[in-house]
């Protein structure tokens, strides 16, 4: 009950952060973080997963050796990790 009572005042604080003025300034990064948090809490978050639109056809890889498939998997993991590191640097 106590937390529920604080919802409206908290929304007012976030609204002030999104609309700086009246003698105070708020860093753009904080404004973006607040906006993303509000959207996320309202179910408007971007997906954290890759959605395949086609069925996986394993026969497309039948001509590859086990070593080649292992290398392909390693490269895919490296590309995913590189993107994650790049995303973290942008935050």
C-alpha positions in Angstrom: 0.0 0.0 0.0 2.9 2.4 0.9 4.5 1.7 -2.5 1.3 2.2 -4.4 0.9 5.6 -2.7 4.3 6.6 -4.1 3.5 5.8 -7.7 2.0 9.2 -8.7 4.7 11.3 -7.0 7.4 9.1 -8.7 5.8 9.6 -12.1 5.9 13.4 -11.4 9.6 13.2 -10.7 10.3 11.2 -13.9 8.2 13.7 -15.9 10.3 16.6 -14.5 13.5 14.7 -15.6 12.1 14.3 -19.1 11.2 18.0 -19.3 14.1 19.9 -17.7 13.8 23.6 -17.1 12.9 26.1 -14.3 16.5 26.6 -13.3 17.8 23.0 -13.4 19.4 21.0 -16.1 19.4 17.2 -16.5 21.9 15.4 -18.6 20.6 14.0 -21.9 21.8 10.5 -20.9 19.6 10.6 -17.8 16.7 11.8 -19.8 17.1 8.9 -22.3 17.6 6.4 -19.5 14.4 7.5 -17.8 12.5 7.4 -21.1 13.7 3.9 -21.8 12.8 2.8 -18.3 9.3 4.2 -18.6 8.7 2.5 -22.0 10.2 -0.8 -20.7 7.8 -0.8 -17.7 4.9 -0.2 -20.0 5.8 -3.2 -22.2 7.4 -1.2 -25.0 10.8 -2.7 -24.8 12.8 -3.8 -27.8 13.4 -7.5 -28.2 16.4 -9.1 -26.7 16.3 -12.1 -29.0 16.7 -13.0 -32.6 13.5 -14.3 -34.2 14.1 -16.6 -37.1 11.5 -16.2 -39.8 12.4 -19.4 -41.7 12.6 -23.0 -40.5 16.2 -24.1 -39.9 17.3 -26.4 -42.7 20.2 -28.4 -41.5 20.7 -30.0 -44.9 22.2 -26.6 -46.0 25.2 -27.5 -43.9 25.6 -31.2 -44.9 28.5 -30.4 -47.2 30.5 -28.9 -44.4 32.9 -30.8 -42.2 32.5 -30.8 -38.4 35.5 -28.6 -38.2 34.0 -26.0 -40.5 30.7 -26.1 -38.6 32.7 -25.5 -35.3 34.5 -22.6 -36.9 31.1 -21.1 -38.1 29.7 -21.4 -34.6 32.8 -19.8 -33.1 32.5 -16.9 -35.5 28.8 -16.5 -34.7 29.6 -16.4 -31.0 32.4 -13.9 -31.5 30.1 -11.7 -33.6 27.5 -11.8 -30.9 30.0 -11.0 -28.1 31.4 -8.1 -30.2 27.9 -6.6 -30.6 27.2 -7.0 -26.8 30.5 -5.2 -26.0 29.6 -2.5 -28.6 26.2 -2.1 -27.1 27.6 -1.7 -23.6 30.0 1.0 -24.8 27.1 3.0 -26.1 25.3 3.0 -22.7 
